[in-house]
Amino acid sequence: MALGKDYVTQECSIARALEVVGERWTLLVVRDALYGVRRYNDFLVHLGIPRAVLAARLQTLTSEGILEKRRYQESPPRDEYVLTESGIGLWPTLRSLGLWGREHVSGVKLREFRHALCDTELGPYGECRVCGTIVPVPDVVMVPGPGLDPDPADPVSKALLRPKRLLEPLVTEPV
């Protein structure tokens, strides 16, 4: 029996969510958007994703209200992709998936996520262990961990070697 392309027979919120974000590249695009990647070419070079697949994923994420397309240049016309509140709402899912991957798959600490106000590493649920609150996404600082390649090839990975707040636009240096 062939694997279906949707989950219409499933009475489950997880199945419904997978209809939107269940394709293998989709959560990586959202992850990069949380890291501040906004421009098509930056997604392209950082993810190593085929152009057609990236274009389709960006279209789906935009039509589903997870990303918003914003014009940043008129001539020639160029757009960037910014997370909406709906997209930002995927942060706890991505955080949990990353922690699970570290514990059960890679064993390598690639990034730390810290509370910008007190520099405390976040707990497993995105909580600040000092302040006792769930840290809002704009107040999360991403810090490179010991497992990252110190000399990556692409400009996005190079820019992500510096501590930065989530959602802040990523600034890359030309290669």
N, C-alpha and C positions, 0 to 999 in steps of 0.2 A: 504494500500500500504506500502510495506517495505521501510525503509530508506536505500538509496543507500550508498555504501562505498566510492564513489568519487563524484566529481562535474564536470564531463566531459561536461555536457550540459551548464554549467555556463560560460558566457563570462565575467569574472571578475578576476582581480588580487588577490582580497581577497580570492576567491574560490581556485585559484591556490596555494596560500600560505598555505591555510588550508589543502591542499593535503599533505604538508610536515610537518607542525607544529600544525595541528588541533587536534591531539589526546590528551586526557586529561593529560597525564604524560609528554608529550614532552616539553612544555614550562617550566615545573618545572625542568626538567633536564637541560635545557639551563640556567634557572635562577641560579641553583646551580653552573654550569660551570662559569657563570659570577662572582659568589661569590668566585671562586677559587677552587671548588671541581673538582678533576681530576680523582680520582681513583674509580674503580667499587664499592668496598666495602663502600666507603664514600657516594656515591650516594645511595646505597642500604639502609644503616642504617639511613641516613638523610631523605630520601623520604618515607621509609616504603613501597617501591614498590616491587611487586613480581619479583623474579629473571628473569623469562622468559620475562616479560614485559620490564624490564630494558635492558636486552640483545637486545631485538628487537628494542627498542627506540635508543639505542646507535648505533646499526647497521644502522638504517635508517638515523640518524643524521650524521653519518660518510659517508654513501654512497651519501647523498645529499650535502656534502661539508660544513656542519655547524660545525661539530667537526672533528678533526684530531686525529687519533690514533697514540700514540708515545710510543715506548718501553722505560721503565725506569729500567728494570731489566732483565737480560738474563737467570739466573738460580734460580728458575724456571722463565720462560718467563712471564713477566707482562707488561701490557700497561696502559697508562693513556690517558685521553681524554681532548683535548685542543681546545678551540674555534678557528675557523678560522675567517677571516675578515667577511665572510658571517654571521657567528654566532654572532659575536660582533655587527653586524648590527641590530640584534633583540633587543638590549638594549632599544632604544626609545619605542618600542612596550611594552616590559615588564615593563618599568618605568611607562608608561601611564596606563597600566592595573593595576599595583599596586596602583597608585593614585586613580583610579576609584574605586577599591576594598575598599580602606580606606574610601573614601567619601561616597560610596553608599551601602557598605555591612557591613564592620566590625566596622568602626568608630575608629579603634585603630591604633596608630602610632607605628609600629613594628620596623621600621628602618628609618634612615635619610641617605640621600646621599649628600655629601658635596664636594666642590671643594678643592682638596688637597693643592693648592697653596695659597688660602686665607681663608680656613675654612668656607666658606659661604655655607649655605644650597642651593641646586639646586632648581631652579624654576621648574614649571610644564613641561617644554620642555627640561629639562636638561641644562638649561642655568645658568651661574653664574650671579647673580644679581649685583655683584660688578664689575666684569671684563667685563660683557656684551657679553660674548661669550658662545657658546655651548661647554661644557666641554667634552674633549675626554675621553672615557671610562677608560683608564689607570690612568687618573687624578681624578677619582671619588673615594672618601673614603666613605665606608659604616660604619655607626655608629649605635649601638643598640639604639632603641627607648624605651620609657617607657612601652610599651605594651609587650615586650618580657619576657618570663619566665626566671628569673634570675638563675634558677638551672635546666637546661634541662637534659634529660637522655642520649642523644647520644653525642658522641665526636665532631661531626661536629657542632651541635648547640652550644656546649660549646665554640668551637673555634670562632664561629661567634658572641660571646658576646664581643669580642675585636674589636676595630676599625681596618679596613683593607682596602686596595685599592682593587677595583674590578680587576679581572683577576690574581692577585697574587696567586700563589699556596697556598692552605689552608693547614696548618700544624695542625694536630690533635694530642692530647696526648693520649697514650694508656689508656684504661679503667681500 
